[in-house]
């Protein structure tokens, strides 16, 4: 009896350790919305000056992979590993197969242009590595990915595609 309990406990502990050690990019959630890609290193010299900077060239692409369901982004949250966050506060509808680019800097949000601006001129994604998390309005995870420039971005252009 004691051996069986020990073996079960060891197996459970090993399973938990394996799950805890799994990288964020291996996490799969049941969500129509997925992180499609990220331009984490804006072209040019990084400058978060609101008038002359290049934060708008840093963006995250989120795609609706559902075949029939339109998703409203209002209430969804995007975070990075350091806790920087953005909440979609306005209605923004993604039709099946549609995508949105969440850009840094200031600009005019546009459903037709598939763009939402963070209205913040600070960069959010690290140029060398980071983790990106997408949360549903309920707080449940929708998607997450991690990247490392040297491992995932061999051409060095600062853009990584996750889903097709």
N, C-alpha and C positions, 0 to 999 in steps of 0.2 A: 504494500500500500504506500509506504513512504517513498519507494523508488518511483512509482507511478506519478505521485504528486510532484516529486523533484523533476522528473523528466518533462511533465506538462508545464511546470513553472519555467524550466530552462528553455523549452521550445517557445513559450509565450514571450519570454524576455528577449530571446534571439530575434523573433519576429518584430517586436517593438523596436529593437536596436536597428534592424535593417530598414524599417520604415523611417525612423528618425534620421538615418544616414542618407536616405535617398535625396538626390538633388531636387531643387524646386522645379526644374524643367521636367522632371518625371511625373509630377503631380497632374492627374487628369481629373477634371471636374465635369459634371453633367451640366453643361451650359451651351447655349447656342452661340454666345459671344466668346471669342477667343482672341488672344493677342496674335496678330499676324506677323508683325515685325516691328523693329525699332531702329530709328536713326539716332543713335546715342551719342555720336560725336559729330556735332554740326560742322559742316565744311568751313574752313577758315580758322582764324585765331579766335578762341572763345572770348566773347564779350557779352556780359549780361546787361549792358546799357540799353534801356528801353527804347531810346531813339535810334541808336546806331549799331546795336548789338546783333548777334546772330542766333538768339535763342529760338526764334520761329523756325529755324532750320533743324532743330531737334524735335523729333516727333515719334509718337507711338501709333501704330496702326492697329485698330480693333475691327474685326470682321464678324458679321452675323453669318454663321455657317448653317443656320436652320434652312430647311427646304421650303417651309410654308409660314413661318412665324415672324412677324415684325416685332422688333424689340425696342422699347423706349429706354434710352440711356439715363434718363433722369434718376438720380439716386445712386447710380453706380460709382464706385470709388476706385481710383488707381493709386497705388503706393509703390515706393521703392523700398529697398532693404533698410535704409536709414530712417524711414518713416515719413519722408516727404510725400504729400498726398494731394490729390485733386479729386473733387466731387463734381459730377455732372449735375448742375442745379437746374438746368432748363430741359424742356422736352427736346429730344433729338431722336428721331425714329430711324432705325436701320431696317430696311426691307431685307428679305432673304438674299444672301449673297452680297449685300452692300457692306461698306466699310466706312470708318471715320478716321481721320488723322487728328490726334490730339497734339496740338503744337504748343510750344512755349511762346512767350511773348504776348503781345496784345494784337487783337484783330477782330474781325467781325465773323462770328459763328455763321455757318452756312450749311443747311441740309443739302442744297444743290451742289455745293462745292465740297461736300464731305469733310468739313473741317470744323473743329472746335478749338478755341484758344484758351490756354490756362490763365490768361490775364496775369501772368507772373513772369518777370524777365529773368529769373534765376534758372539756371540749368537744373534739371532733376536727375538725369541719368549720368552715371559715372562713365568716363571715357575708357576705363580699363576693364571694369567688371561691375555687375550689379544684378539685382533680382527685381523683377517686376511682378506685382500682384494686382489682379482685377477682382473686385468684390461686387456682388449683387447688392441691391438696395437693402436686402434683409441682413446683410453682413456675411452671408455665406460666400465661400470662394467660387469664383467663376473660372479663373485661369491664372496661371503663374508661369514665369520663365526666368531663368538665369542665363547670363552670358559672361564670357571672358574673351576679351579682344583677341588675345593670341591664339585661343583655341577655336573660337566660333567665327571669327572675322578674318580669315586668312588673307583677303585682298586689302584689308586695312581701310576700307571706305566708311567704316562706322555704321553700316547698315546690316542687320541680321533679319532674315525671314524665318519664321517659325512654322507656319502652316501654309499649305498651297492655296 
